[in-house]
Amino acid sequence: MSIREKQNINVLNYNDHIVVVSTRDKSYVIEAARDNTPSKTPFSFSEIETINSNSNAFTSGTLRFEDFEEAEIYPELRIVNWKNILKNDEIVDIILNPTFDGLDKIIEIKNSSMFERVRGIFVKLKNSNNDDISMRVERIINERYKELMNGIRNTEIQLTKKDVKRTIHEDTSTIKAENEQLKNEMAELKEMMAQLIASQEKNKQENTSNEKLDKGKEVKKTAGRPAKK
């Protein structure tokens, strides 16, 4: 059965707010996610096609599909760049763990609706008093938002090394890994030292025994009368 023939295709909402969509017949309220679990609303492909014609919910990534159906649905909807549509958890990771590649994906967003989702996730993280957010990341998101509001599709933002930093979590993980490695190296060193000390003690005992044996032989040789000439 092709994707067009399926009567029940789950439309997923990972956002913490409802999304309203319309088909030919009526409007639907797509419930918000709960406890990081997306809501699921079944539609036929024909209904999804109409929703896609009436809104940018799918092109912006506001609504998504099951992972195993994406590769078939998006091409049928003629959404060619679907692999570049950032998922919510990917956006969170970029904000908290900025890399050149991740920040570049954000500033290259030309769809204002898609960027609204990025900015919404950023604001939510910021309001939760998340100390892991870099001031530089905040500046980049605000600058790109202003560009899009002013109709600037191709960003003028230039990323630098200072825009990328390791988060506290990454530093802690690195320190833990380094400490664990150092702990293992120290254990190996202690074992080697113990083996060396044991070997030296053994050699010392063997040398002492040999010395006593040699002295015993010398005593036997000198005992008794001297030989006659």
C-alpha positions as CSV (number, residue, x, y, z in Angstrom):
1,M,0.0,0.0,0.0
2,S,1.4,3.4,-1.0
3,I,1.4,6.3,1.4
4,R,-1.4,8.0,-0.6
5,E,-3.7,5.0,0.0
6,K,-3.3,5.0,3.8
7,Q,-6.3,6.3,5.7
8,N,-4.5,6.8,9.0
9,I,-1.2,8.7,9.0
10,N,-0.3,10.1,12.4
11,V,0.5,13.9,12.5
12,L,2.8,14.6,15.5
13,N,2.9,17.8,17.5
14,Y,6.1,18.0,19.7
15,N,5.4,21.6,20.8
16,D,3.9,22.7,24.1
17,H,1.1,24.6,22.4
18,I,-1.8,23.6,20.2
19,V,-1.7,23.8,16.4
20,V,-4.9,24.5,14.4
21,V,-5.0,23.1,10.8
22,S,-7.7,23.0,8.2
23,T,-8.8,20.4,5.6
24,R,-11.5,20.8,2.9
25,D,-14.2,20.0,5.3
26,K,-13.3,21.4,8.7
27,S,-10.6,22.7,11.1
28,Y,-8.8,20.5,13.7
29,V,-7.0,21.3,16.9
30,I,-3.8,19.3,17.2
31,E,-3.2,19.0,20.9
32,A,0.1,20.0,22.5
33,A,2.8,17.6,23.6
34,R,2.8,16.3,27.2
35,D,5.9,15.4,29.2
36,N,8.0,15.5,26.0
37,T,5.6,13.0,24.4
38,P,4.1,14.3,21.1
39,S,0.3,14.2,20.5
40,K,-0.8,12.1,17.6
41,T,-3.7,12.9,15.3
42,P,-4.6,10.6,12.4
43,F,-5.3,12.0,9.0
44,S,-5.6,10.6,5.5
45,F,-3.0,11.6,2.9
46,S,-5.6,13.6,1.1
47,E,-6.3,15.6,4.2
48,I,-2.5,16.1,4.9
49,E,-2.1,17.3,1.4
50,T,-4.8,19.9,1.9
51,I,-3.3,21.0,5.2
52,N,0.0,21.4,3.5
53,S,-1.6,23.6,0.8
54,N,-3.3,25.8,3.5
55,S,-0.4,26.3,5.8
56,N,3.4,25.8,6.4
57,A,2.9,23.6,9.4
58,F,4.9,20.8,7.7
59,T,7.5,22.8,5.9
60,S,8.4,24.7,9.0
61,G,8.6,21.6,11.1
62,T,5.8,22.7,13.5
63,L,4.0,19.4,12.7
64,R,5.9,16.2,11.9
65,F,5.3,12.5,11.0
66,E,6.4,9.2,12.3
67,D,10.1,8.6,11.5
68,F,9.5,5.5,9.4
69,E,7.0,7.4,7.2
70,E,9.0,10.7,6.6
71,A,11.0,9.5,3.6
72,E,7.8,8.6,1.8
73,I,5.5,11.4,2.9
74,Y,7.7,14.5,2.4
75,P,8.6,13.8,-1.3
76,E,4.9,13.2,-2.0
77,L,4.1,16.6,-0.5
78,R,6.9,18.1,-2.7
79,I,8.9,19.2,0.4
80,V,12.4,18.7,-1.0
81,N,14.5,20.0,1.9
82,W,12.7,18.0,4.6
83,K,16.0,16.5,5.9
84,N,17.1,20.0,6.9
85,I,14.0,20.7,8.9
86,L,15.3,20.9,12.5
87,K,13.5,18.8,15.1
88,N,12.8,20.4,18.5
89,D,15.3,18.2,20.4
90,E,18.0,19.2,17.8
91,I,17.3,22.8,18.3
92,V,17.6,22.4,22.1
93,D,20.9,20.6,21.6
94,I,22.3,23.4,19.3
95,I,21.3,26.1,21.8
96,L,22.8,24.3,24.8
97,N,25.8,22.7,23.0
98,P,26.6,25.2,20.2
99,T,28.8,24.0,17.3
100,F,29.7,25.7,14.1
101,D,27.6,23.3,12.1
102,G,24.6,23.7,14.5
103,L,24.7,27.5,14.6
104,D,25.1,27.6,10.9
105,K,21.9,25.6,10.5
106,I,20.1,28.1,12.6
107,I,21.3,31.3,10.9
108,E,20.7,29.7,7.4
109,I,16.9,29.3,8.2
110,K,15.0,31.4,5.7
111,N,11.5,30.4,6.8
112,S,10.3,32.9,9.4
113,S,7.8,30.4,10.8
114,M,10.5,27.8,11.3
115,F,12.7,30.4,13.0
116,E,9.8,31.3,15.3
117,R,9.9,27.8,16.6
118,V,13.7,28.1,17.2
119,R,13.1,31.4,19.1
120,G,10.2,29.9,21.0
121,I,12.3,27.0,22.2
122,F,15.1,29.5,23.1
123,V,12.8,31.7,25.1
124,K,11.4,28.7,27.0
125,L,14.9,27.5,27.9
126,K,15.9,31.1,28.9
127,N,12.8,31.4,31.1
128,S,13.7,28.2,32.9
129,N,16.9,29.9,34.2
130,N,19.1,27.6,32.2
131,D,22.7,28.7,32.9
132,D,24.1,26.7,30.1
133,I,22.9,29.1,27.4
134,S,25.8,31.2,26.0
135,M,25.3,35.0,25.6
136,R,26.8,34.6,22.1
137,V,24.1,32.1,21.2
138,E,21.5,34.5,22.5
139,R,22.9,37.3,20.4
140,I,23.0,35.1,17.3
141,I,19.4,34.1,17.7
142,N,18.2,37.7,18.3
143,E,20.2,39.0,15.3
144,R,18.9,36.4,12.9
145,Y,15.3,37.0,14.2
146,K,15.7,40.8,13.5
147,E,17.1,40.0,10.0
148,L,14.1,37.8,9.1
149,M,11.7,40.5,10.5
150,N,13.4,43.0,8.2
151,G,13.0,40.7,5.2
152,I,16.7,39.6,5.1
153,R,16.6,36.0,3.8
154,N,20.4,35.5,3.4
155,T,22.0,36.2,6.7
156,E,24.9,38.6,7.2
157,I,26.0,37.0,10.5
158,Q,29.6,35.8,10.5
159,L,30.3,33.0,13.0
160,T,33.6,33.0,14.9
161,K,35.4,30.6,17.3
162,K,34.1,32.7,20.2
163,D,30.6,31.7,19.3
164,V,31.3,28.1,20.1
165,K,31.9,27.0,23.6
166,R,31.7,23.8,25.6
167,T,28.9,23.7,28.1
168,I,29.3,23.0,31.8
169,H,27.8,19.6,31.2
170,E,30.4,18.8,28.5
171,D,33.3,20.1,30.7
172,T,32.1,18.0,33.6
173,S,31.8,14.9,31.4
174,T,35.3,15.5,30.0
175,I,36.7,16.0,33.5
176,K,35.0,12.8,34.7
177,A,36.4,10.9,31.7
178,E,39.9,12.3,32.3
179,N,39.7,11.4,36.0
180,E,38.6,7.9,35.2
181,Q,41.5,7.5,32.7
182,L,44.0,8.9,35.3
183,K,42.5,6.5,37.9
184,N,43.1,3.5,35.6
185,E,46.6,4.7,34.8
186,M,47.4,5.1,38.5
187,A,46.1,1.6,39.2
188,E,48.3,0.1,36.4
189,L,51.3,2.1,37.7
190,K,50.7,0.8,41.3
191,E,50.5,-2.8,40.0
192,M,53.7,-2.3,38.0
193,M,55.5,-0.9,41.1
194,A,54.2,-3.8,43.2
195,Q,55.6,-6.3,40.7
196,L,58.9,-4.4,40.5
197,I,59.3,-4.3,44.3
198,A,58.4,-8.0,44.6
199,S,61.0,-8.8,41.9
200,Q,63.6,-6.7,43.7
201,E,62.8,-8.4,47.0
202,K,63.1,-11.8,45.4
203,N,66.5,-10.9,43.8
204,K,67.7,-9.6,47.1
205,Q,66.7,-12.8,48.9
206,E,68.4,-14.9,46.3
207,N,71.6,-12.8,46.5
208,T,71.6,-13.1,50.3
209,S,71.2,-16.9,50.1
210,N,74.0,-17.1,47.5
211,E,76.3,-15.0,49.7
212,K,75.7,-17.3,52.7
213,L,76.4,-20.3,50.6
214,D,79.7,-18.8,49.3
215,K,80.8,-18.0,52.9
216,G,80.0,-21.5,54.0
217,K,82.2,-22.9,51.3
218,E,85.1,-20.6,52.3
219,V,84.8,-21.8,56.0
220,K,85.0,-25.4,55.0
221,K,88.1,-24.8,52.8
222,T,90.1,-23.1,55.7
223,A,89.1,-25.6,58.5
224,G,91.8,-28.3,59.7
225,R,95.6,-28.5,59.5
226,P,97.5,-26.9,56.7
227,A,98.9,-29.3,54.1
228,K,102.5,-30.6,54.6
229,K,105.2,-29.3,52.3
